[in-house]
């Protein structure tokens, strides 16, 4: 009996967490229940590497309160972020697209929870050609838009504008308007010198758009942050809003 109660409590906790991820929450009850036995709630630490370039991916992750960065590693070992995944999406799209590996690296940027699902279970559900398949394909289209827009942003816009876009994409995915991250880490993800981030952050603090102290960045004025960002943020957000459920 105690084992049964423990199992039931675990399933309830998993189901409750699943409702915090927009893709999982949009599934029918039957589709979601079919996935639960192969799903596990994970507490992801900041900096944890979920998969690496060229290594076989065995699980996908549906973030609920965590944020994951998708990065490409250059020949000189430098990392550049091409997309970010939070409670709107899934980490590991190559599993259902037919590839076993990817060129990107997935690293937990903001600690929190995610649901880990066996790749075999996801592929099985995907082949049913139901709602899950449609949602995953639409999400992949939106993710590709984000990647393309991010690369264009690097070329066309100022560091200040890119920093504002970067912040907005995080605050869209965080449960509160507080981001815990050092300026060194932000600079590394954006592929720019630390003093560039320091200058951009100082300008936003002067305008009372954000506050920043001891690694904690707090959003104070979202409309102004959107105003100072480039059009890339709106293009990315509009595509996600168009294609995916809230």
GUMIFI-216720 format. One line per 4 residues: number of its first residue (from 1); for each residue y, x, z of C-alpha. Coordinates in Angstrom, 3 decimals. Layout:
BEGIN
NUM = Y X Z  ...
***
This chain:
BEGIN
1 = 0.000 0.000 0.000  2.594 2.730 0.834  1.861 4.388 -2.538  2.416 1.065 -4.324
5 = 5.722 0.528 -2.525  6.812 4.062 -3.396  5.914 3.496 -7.051  7.762 0.172 -7.150
9 = 10.849 1.703 -5.517  10.808 4.551 -8.031  10.581 2.137 -10.965  13.448 0.051 -9.598
13 = 15.590 3.182 -9.177  14.776 4.275 -12.729  15.590 0.832 -14.131  18.881 0.705 -12.220
17 = 19.857 4.141 -13.536  18.891 3.150 -17.073  21.500 0.404 -17.005  24.178 3.095 -16.547
21 = 23.446 4.605 -19.950  24.938 2.554 -22.779  22.064 3.083 -25.222  19.369 2.156 -22.720
25 = 21.390 -0.773 -21.383  21.579 -2.216 -24.909  17.777 -2.380 -25.299  15.811 -5.544 -24.835
29 = 13.988 -5.886 -21.512  10.635 -5.403 -23.266  11.746 -2.209 -25.035  13.144 -0.718 -21.860
33 = 10.082 -1.593 -19.792  7.861 0.088 -22.396  9.733 3.364 -21.830  9.859 3.316 -18.019
37 = 6.405 4.860 -17.348  7.431 7.962 -19.352  10.936 8.146 -17.893  12.084 10.170 -14.894
41 = 15.406 10.241 -13.071  16.690 13.822 -12.921  19.450 15.408 -10.853  21.012 17.947 -13.237
45 = 22.877 20.938 -11.817  25.943 22.340 -13.531  24.983 25.141 -15.908  21.381 23.978 -16.358
49 = 20.132 24.644 -19.896  18.237 21.613 -21.231  17.185 23.258 -24.471  17.918 26.388 -26.468
53 = 18.245 27.142 -30.163  14.887 27.554 -31.890  12.806 26.409 -28.911  10.655 23.287 -29.228
57 = 12.233 20.238 -27.601  9.744 18.192 -25.569  12.076 15.740 -23.799  15.258 13.832 -24.467
61 = 17.893 13.090 -21.823  19.974 9.948 -21.353  22.910 10.999 -19.121  24.133 8.460 -16.573
65 = 26.647 10.391 -14.449  26.221 13.895 -15.909  27.919 15.429 -18.964  26.148 17.767 -21.378
69 = 27.760 20.182 -23.831  26.218 20.870 -27.223  27.056 24.413 -28.266  26.383 26.749 -31.166
73 = 25.705 30.388 -30.428  27.256 32.936 -32.788  25.798 36.326 -33.733  27.994 37.987 -31.094
77 = 26.489 35.651 -28.418  29.738 33.683 -28.107  29.258 29.928 -27.587  31.402 27.240 -29.233
81 = 31.186 23.600 -28.241  30.674 21.138 -31.095  30.093 17.912 -29.134  29.796 16.427 -25.667
85 = 27.301 13.825 -24.465  27.690 11.521 -21.494  26.578 8.024 -20.553  27.243 6.809 -24.089
89 = 24.396 8.759 -25.631  21.293 10.901 -25.756  20.612 14.643 -25.750  17.890 15.807 -28.147
93 = 18.381 13.764 -31.334  16.269 16.185 -33.398  13.124 14.748 -31.753  13.402 11.406 -33.523
97 = 14.923 12.855 -36.704  11.717 14.759 -37.388  12.654 18.227 -36.208  11.019 19.967 -33.271
101 = 13.857 22.456 -32.763  17.615 22.662 -33.262  20.259 25.325 -33.784  22.336 24.087 -30.861
105 = 22.154 24.797 -27.132  22.432 21.938 -24.618  23.932 22.872 -21.251  24.901 20.653 -18.325
109 = 28.670 20.851 -18.056  29.251 18.360 -15.259  26.508 17.903 -12.652  25.003 14.460 -12.204
113 = 22.036 12.302 -13.086  20.184 11.690 -16.324  16.977 9.977 -17.343  14.447 12.314 -18.944
117 = 12.024 10.770 -21.431  8.982 12.331 -23.075  9.606 13.030 -26.749  6.252 11.495 -27.701
121 = 7.233 8.201 -26.031  10.585 8.136 -27.811  9.036 8.808 -31.207  6.504 6.033 -30.628
125 = 9.260 3.533 -29.784  11.391 4.769 -32.690  8.561 4.071 -35.154  8.491 0.422 -34.035
129 = 11.680 -0.029 -36.089  13.232 -2.202 -33.399  16.556 -2.104 -31.624  15.957 1.415 -30.283
133 = 15.675 2.847 -33.782  18.904 1.178 -34.903  20.815 2.344 -31.816  19.614 5.938 -32.161
137 = 20.544 6.108 -35.839  23.991 4.659 -35.166  24.481 7.097 -32.298  23.508 10.004 -34.545
141 = 26.091 8.875 -37.103  28.775 8.776 -34.401  27.680 12.175 -33.051  27.897 13.703 -36.536
145 = 31.427 12.324 -36.814  32.332 13.981 -33.507  30.921 17.321 -34.642  32.754 17.205 -37.974
149 = 36.019 16.124 -36.327  35.715 18.878 -33.713  35.316 21.551 -36.380  38.323 20.184 -38.284
153 = 40.310 20.106 -35.046  39.669 23.812 -34.431  41.188 24.639 -37.797  44.089 22.210 -37.943
157 = 45.492 21.656 -34.455  47.163 23.606 -31.691  45.317 24.733 -28.587  47.398 22.323 -26.509
161 = 46.337 19.364 -28.671  42.700 20.484 -28.637  42.763 20.847 -24.849  44.104 17.290 -24.504
165 = 41.374 15.971 -26.818  38.760 17.910 -24.868  39.954 16.416 -21.576  40.044 12.858 -22.904
169 = 36.451 13.074 -24.126  35.404 14.146 -20.602  37.336 11.477 -18.758  35.811 8.838 -21.049
173 = 32.400 9.865 -19.699  33.124 10.554 -16.028  32.811 7.885 -13.313  36.174 8.990 -11.864
177 = 39.303 10.732 -13.156  38.306 14.041 -11.571  36.745 16.948 -13.440  35.334 19.941 -11.607
181 = 35.545 23.012 -13.837  37.192 26.420 -13.844  39.722 27.457 -16.462  37.348 30.258 -17.464
185 = 34.622 27.728 -18.257  36.988 25.507 -20.232  38.233 28.489 -22.227  34.655 29.529 -22.974
189 = 33.703 26.067 -24.243  36.780 25.890 -26.447  36.308 29.470 -27.632  39.815 30.569 -26.663
193 = 41.369 33.104 -24.240  41.730 31.971 -20.626  45.516 32.472 -20.669  45.741 29.868 -23.444
197 = 44.089 27.264 -21.207  46.279 28.319 -18.279  49.380 27.752 -20.398  48.202 24.357 -21.661
201 = 47.179 23.228 -18.163  50.520 24.366 -16.717  52.406 22.356 -19.356  50.405 19.222 -18.523
205 = 50.977 19.745 -14.801  54.710 20.153 -15.387  54.692 16.814 -17.234  52.668 15.307 -14.353
209 = 49.839 14.404 -16.721  47.226 16.227 -14.634  46.938 18.042 -11.334  44.750 21.123 -10.969
213 = 43.719 22.838 -7.770  40.744 25.009 -6.799  38.700 24.064 -9.834  39.369 20.314 -9.587
217 = 41.339 18.755 -12.448  42.625 15.216 -11.843  43.983 12.890 -14.531  47.281 11.309 -13.501
221 = 48.740 9.849 -16.726  46.218 8.895 -19.392  48.692 7.359 -21.895  50.691 10.587 -21.906
225 = 47.538 12.686 -22.326  46.607 10.574 -25.350  50.126 10.980 -26.705  49.934 14.772 -26.467
229 = 46.471 14.920 -28.038  45.832 15.160 -31.776  44.520 12.295 -33.903  40.985 13.687 -33.588
233 = 40.438 12.004 -30.235  41.251 8.546 -31.613  39.114 9.146 -34.721  36.106 10.068 -32.573
237 = 36.612 7.227 -30.094  37.132 4.630 -32.814  33.874 5.642 -34.504  31.889 5.408 -31.275
241 = 33.492 2.052 -30.461  32.753 0.769 -33.969  29.112 1.779 -34.044  27.863 1.517 -30.472
245 = 27.793 -0.969 -27.576  30.062 -0.365 -24.589
***
